[in-house]
Amino acid sequence: MTQHMKKIGYMGIPLSNSENAAKIFLGKHGMEAEPVPLVTSEGVVKALMDGTVDYGVVATRNIVAGPVTETEEAMKLGSFCKIDEIGVPIHHCVFVKKEGVAVNTVASHIQALGQTKANLDILFPGAKRVAVEDTALAAEMLADGRLSENTAVICGMSAGIHNGLTLFKSNVEDDKENLTYFALIEYR
């Protein structure tokens, strides 16, 4: 009888900060598990509860933007055991569809918008802020046209490059020591 490959669900999509955190946990604990992108904390929690995944990775708090509200809300859905928690340095980049675009909107995860607020106020004064479920998803949405061409997105370097976007500015986090804590959890 073959043993099934364990699965580790994470908030976000491939190239997100949470995927990176999931890989760090796997290495730290010497675990083998298939990473499963579940976009939101609620997606992770529900997949744990229905047994679709064995472990979950969710962002819990950031040193600048504070607690991750979506994770706090999702954790109320059941009883979870925190196996481990790690702090991961987070560096945000601004990407645009093409050079020279007049940016009137900035889109990203609500946490990333909070972690870059002061710099965004300087770079794009008066620009509308739009929250999406994940930083890497924001990059994908700009690349495939779900976001207007006049939108800048805040995401990691690899997500912007992977989606063929143009780098506007790197390291736009307000605190150069920006750190987000991620928890490795399982359902009880």
C-alpha positions as CSV (number, residue, x, y, z in Angstrom):
1,M,0.0,0.0,0.0
2,T,1.4,3.4,-1.0
3,Q,1.4,6.3,1.4
4,H,-0.2,9.4,0.0
5,M,2.0,12.5,-0.5
6,K,1.3,15.0,2.3
7,K,0.0,18.4,1.2
8,I,0.8,21.8,2.6
9,G,-1.7,24.5,1.7
10,Y,-0.7,28.1,1.7
11,M,-2.4,31.5,1.3
12,G,-1.5,33.0,-2.0
13,I,-0.5,31.6,-5.4
14,P,2.9,30.4,-6.7
15,L,5.6,33.0,-6.2
16,S,3.9,34.5,-3.2
17,N,5.5,35.2,0.2
18,S,3.4,32.5,1.7
19,E,4.7,29.9,-0.8
20,N,8.2,30.9,0.2
21,A,7.3,30.5,3.9
22,A,5.8,27.0,3.1
23,K,9.1,26.0,1.5
24,I,11.1,27.3,4.5
25,F,8.9,25.3,6.9
26,L,9.3,22.1,4.8
27,G,13.1,22.5,4.8
28,K,13.2,23.4,8.5
29,H,11.2,20.3,9.5
30,G,12.6,18.0,6.9
31,M,9.1,17.3,5.6
32,E,8.1,16.3,2.1
33,A,4.8,17.7,1.0
34,E,3.2,19.0,-2.1
35,P,2.6,22.8,-1.9
36,V,-1.1,23.7,-2.7
37,P,-1.9,27.4,-3.4
38,L,-5.2,28.3,-1.7
39,V,-5.2,32.1,-2.2
40,T,-6.7,33.1,1.2
41,S,-6.3,32.2,4.9
42,E,-9.9,31.0,4.8
43,G,-9.1,28.8,1.9
44,V,-6.2,27.2,3.9
45,V,-8.4,26.7,7.0
46,K,-11.3,25.2,5.1
47,A,-8.9,22.8,3.2
48,L,-7.4,21.7,6.6
49,M,-10.8,21.1,8.0
50,D,-12.0,19.0,5.1
51,G,-8.8,17.1,4.8
52,T,-7.7,18.3,1.4
53,V,-4.4,19.4,2.9
54,D,-2.4,18.0,5.9
55,Y,-0.7,21.3,6.9
56,G,-1.4,25.0,6.4
57,V,0.7,28.1,6.2
58,V,-0.8,31.5,7.0
59,A,0.6,34.9,7.6
60,T,-0.1,36.0,11.2
61,R,1.4,39.4,11.6
62,N,3.8,42.0,10.2
63,I,6.0,44.3,12.2
64,V,4.7,47.4,10.3
65,A,1.1,46.6,9.3
66,G,0.3,44.5,12.4
67,P,-2.0,41.4,12.7
68,V,-3.3,39.8,9.6
69,T,-7.0,40.2,10.1
70,E,-8.0,37.7,7.4
71,T,-6.0,35.0,9.3
72,E,-7.5,35.9,12.7
73,E,-11.0,35.6,11.2
74,A,-10.3,32.3,9.4
75,M,-8.8,30.7,12.5
76,K,-12.2,31.2,14.3
77,L,-13.7,28.6,12.0
78,G,-12.1,25.7,13.8
79,S,-9.6,24.4,16.3
80,F,-6.0,24.5,15.0
81,C,-2.6,23.6,16.4
82,K,0.3,25.9,15.7
83,I,3.3,23.6,14.9
84,D,5.8,26.4,14.3
85,E,6.1,30.1,13.5
86,I,8.8,31.9,11.6
87,G,9.6,35.5,10.7
88,V,10.4,36.0,7.0
89,P,12.0,39.2,5.6
90,I,9.6,40.7,3.0
91,H,10.8,43.0,0.3
92,H,8.2,44.6,-1.9
93,C,8.6,45.9,-5.5
94,V,6.4,48.2,-7.6
95,F,5.7,46.8,-11.0
96,V,3.8,48.4,-13.9
97,K,2.5,47.0,-17.2
98,K,4.8,49.1,-19.3
99,E,7.3,52.0,-18.8
100,G,5.9,55.5,-18.6
101,V,2.3,54.6,-17.7
102,A,0.4,57.2,-15.7
103,V,-0.4,55.3,-12.5
104,N,-3.7,56.2,-10.8
105,T,-4.3,53.0,-8.9
106,V,-2.1,50.7,-6.7
107,A,-3.2,47.1,-6.1
108,S,-1.9,44.4,-3.8
109,H,-2.7,42.4,-0.7
110,I,-4.0,44.7,2.1
111,Q,-1.0,43.9,4.2
112,A,1.5,44.9,1.4
113,L,-0.4,48.2,0.9
114,G,0.0,48.8,4.7
115,Q,3.7,47.9,4.7
116,T,4.4,50.4,1.8
117,K,2.0,53.2,2.6
118,A,4.5,56.0,3.2
119,N,6.5,55.2,0.1
120,L,3.3,54.9,-2.0
121,D,2.1,58.3,-0.8
122,I,5.4,59.7,-2.1
123,L,5.5,57.7,-5.4
124,F,1.9,58.0,-6.3
125,P,0.2,60.8,-4.4
126,G,-3.6,60.5,-4.6
127,A,-3.5,57.1,-6.3
128,K,-6.4,54.9,-5.4
129,R,-5.5,51.7,-3.4
130,V,-7.2,48.4,-4.3
131,A,-6.9,45.3,-2.1
132,V,-6.6,41.9,-3.8
133,E,-6.2,38.5,-2.2
134,D,-2.5,38.1,-2.8
135,T,0.6,40.1,-3.9
136,A,1.5,37.5,-6.6
137,L,-2.1,37.4,-7.8
138,A,-2.0,41.2,-8.2
139,A,0.9,40.8,-10.6
140,E,-0.9,38.1,-12.5
141,M,-4.1,40.3,-12.7
142,L,-2.1,43.3,-14.1
143,A,-0.4,41.0,-16.7
144,D,-3.6,39.4,-17.9
145,G,-5.7,42.6,-18.1
146,R,-7.9,42.0,-15.0
147,L,-6.4,45.3,-13.6
148,S,-6.3,48.5,-15.6
149,E,-3.0,49.4,-17.4
150,N,-2.8,52.5,-15.2
151,T,-2.4,50.3,-12.1
152,A,0.9,49.6,-10.3
153,V,1.1,46.4,-8.2
154,I,3.1,45.7,-5.1
155,C,4.6,42.2,-5.2
156,G,7.8,40.3,-4.9
157,M,10.5,40.6,-7.5
158,S,10.0,37.0,-8.8
159,A,6.2,37.4,-9.3
160,G,6.6,40.7,-11.3
161,I,9.3,39.2,-13.5
162,H,7.4,35.9,-14.0
163,N,4.4,37.9,-15.2
164,G,6.4,40.0,-17.7
165,L,5.8,43.3,-15.9
166,T,8.2,46.3,-15.8
167,L,10.0,47.0,-12.5
168,F,9.2,50.6,-11.4
169,K,11.0,50.5,-8.0
170,S,12.3,47.8,-5.7
171,N,12.4,47.7,-1.9
172,V,9.4,50.0,-1.3
173,E,8.6,48.6,2.1
174,D,8.5,51.5,4.6
175,D,10.7,49.6,7.1
176,K,13.8,48.1,5.6
177,E,13.7,45.4,8.3
178,N,10.2,44.5,7.2
179,L,9.3,41.1,8.6
180,T,6.1,39.0,8.4
181,Y,5.4,36.1,10.7
182,F,4.0,32.9,9.2
183,A,2.5,30.0,11.2
184,L,2.6,26.3,10.2
185,I,-0.7,24.9,11.4
186,E,-2.7,21.7,11.4
187,Y,-6.4,21.0,12.2
188,R,-7.2,19.3,15.5
